[in-house]
Amino acid sequence: MLSGAAEGRYRLNKYVALRSSVGAVRFVDTSSQVLYGGDLELFPFKGLLVSGGFSRYPVAPTFDSAAFDLLAEAWHSRLDYRAKNLSISGSFLLGHLNAVYKRDPNTANKIASGSTGGYIVQ
């Protein structure tokens, strides 16, 4: 698996910024998928950042998972507060996995029945 992405950020004013990313991933079976993301960043007052957005990115947890074209899509948010002697940070993620196995046309039936031949899909 090989992936790459580029990111850009544009600050509209001192309270609002936009961040976007675009890229691609090439899987072992030579198929390719587009990667993307976008965020809205808000700076309501000095030291506070609130952001949220959506992204799509590749997942490769194990060597065995290379047989699957795993992508994750997620909504995410972040809260950062920094003062002179205090720093608080938090994040939230809500997403799901997309798994596609293209080498064996019967694999979709095996996955649906729970028999994955050594592969675990959750």
NORSUL-V753344 format. One record per run of one state. SS is the DSSP state (helix for helix, strand for strand, loop for the rest). FROM is the first residue (numbers start at 0). LEN is the number of residues. If there is no record, write none. Layout:
ss=SS from=FROM len=LEN
ss=SS from=FROM len=LEN
This chain:
ss=loop from=0 len=1
ss=strand from=1 len=10
ss=loop from=11 len=4
ss=strand from=15 len=11
ss=loop from=26 len=5
ss=strand from=31 len=11
ss=loop from=42 len=5
ss=strand from=47 len=11
ss=loop from=58 len=5
ss=helix from=63 len=4
ss=loop from=67 len=1
ss=strand from=68 len=14
ss=loop from=82 len=4
ss=strand from=86 len=14
ss=loop from=100 len=6
ss=helix from=106 len=7
ss=loop from=113 len=9
